Amino acid sequence: MEKFDNAAFGNKIEKLMQKNGLLQKELAGTVGIDPASLSRIIAGEKKPSAELVANLATALHVTSDYLLDIENDGEFNLGKEIRVLARNKDKLTPEDKREIIELLVDL
């Protein structure tokens, strides 16, 4: 098993925050930690718990596997897509849900 790379994990979190337009303070509040702890994680100084990895993945709309470099984001993976949708189902608008259903019916 490969050693956890704190720096790579922090870089990925930072890139996803930028992509999602989130500030550290906002993300920290969403996942229930103080901004200083999140700052140390992003800097690669602190290793996150498994629970925090899951919470970060949910807040950043990705899977824990993606955050941990277990899966490649560039490849379509139906299981991954279903997990991301399921994790974020409460954030989907009725229009989003309708569009997803229409896309699936067209398959």
C-alpha positions in Angstrom: 0.0 0.0 0.0 1.3 3.4 -0.9 2.1 6.0 1.7 -0.4 8.9 2.0 1.0 12.0 0.3 -0.1 14.9 2.4 1.2 17.5 0.0 -0.6 16.0 -3.1 -3.8 15.7 -1.1 -3.5 19.4 0.0 -2.9 20.5 -3.6 -5.9 18.6 -4.8 -8.1 20.2 -2.1 -6.8 23.6 -3.1 -7.5 23.1 -6.8 -11.0 21.8 -6.1 -11.7 24.8 -3.8 -10.7 27.1 -6.7 -12.9 25.1 -9.1 -15.9 25.3 -6.8 -15.3 28.9 -5.8 -14.8 28.2 -2.1 -12.7 29.9 0.4 -10.9 28.0 3.1 -13.1 29.5 5.8 -16.3 28.3 3.9 -15.0 24.8 3.2 -13.8 24.5 6.8 -17.3 25.5 8.1 -19.0 23.1 5.7 -16.9 20.1 6.9 -17.0 21.1 10.6 -13.4 22.0 11.3 -11.6 25.2 12.1 -10.0 27.1 9.2 -6.5 26.7 10.8 -6.8 22.9 10.7 -7.9 23.0 7.0 -4.9 25.3 6.3 -2.5 22.8 7.8 -4.1 20.0 5.8 -3.8 22.0 2.6 -0.2 22.9 3.4 0.6 19.1 3.8 1.4 19.5 7.5 -1.6 17.4 8.8 -3.1 14.2 7.7 -6.9 14.2 7.6 -9.1 11.5 9.2 -11.1 9.1 7.1 -14.3 10.9 8.2 -12.8 14.3 7.2 -11.8 12.9 3.8 -15.4 11.8 3.2 -16.8 15.1 4.3 -14.3 17.0 2.1 -15.2 14.8 -0.9 -18.9 15.6 -0.4 -18.3 19.3 0.0 -16.1 19.4 -3.1 -18.5 17.2 -5.2 -16.0 14.3 -5.8 -15.4 10.9 -4.3 -13.1 10.0 -1.5 -11.3 7.8 -4.0 -10.6 10.7 -6.2 -9.2 12.8 -3.4 -6.9 9.9 -2.4 -5.8 9.3 -6.0 -7.4 5.8 -6.0 -9.4 6.5 -9.1 -8.6 8.5 -12.2 -10.9 11.5 -12.8 -10.3 11.4 -16.5 -12.1 8.1 -17.1 -15.9 7.6 -17.0 -16.8 5.3 -14.2 -20.5 4.7 -13.7 -20.1 3.5 -10.2 -18.2 6.7 -9.3 -20.8 8.9 -11.0 -23.6 7.2 -9.2 -21.8 7.7 -5.8 -21.2 11.4 -6.6 -24.9 11.9 -7.5 -26.1 10.0 -4.5 -23.8 11.9 -2.2 -25.1 15.2 -3.6 -28.8 14.3 -4.2 -30.0 16.8 -1.6 -28.3 19.7 -3.5 -29.9 18.9 -6.8 -32.8 21.1 -7.9 -35.9 19.5 -9.4 -34.7 20.7 -12.8 -31.3 18.9 -12.3 -33.1 15.7 -11.3 -35.4 16.0 -14.3 -32.4 16.5 -16.7 -30.6 13.5 -15.2 -33.7 11.3 -15.7 -34.0 12.6 -19.3 -30.4 11.8 -20.0 -30.8 8.3 -18.6 -34.0 7.6 -20.6 -32.2 8.7 -23.8 -29.6 6.0 -23.3 
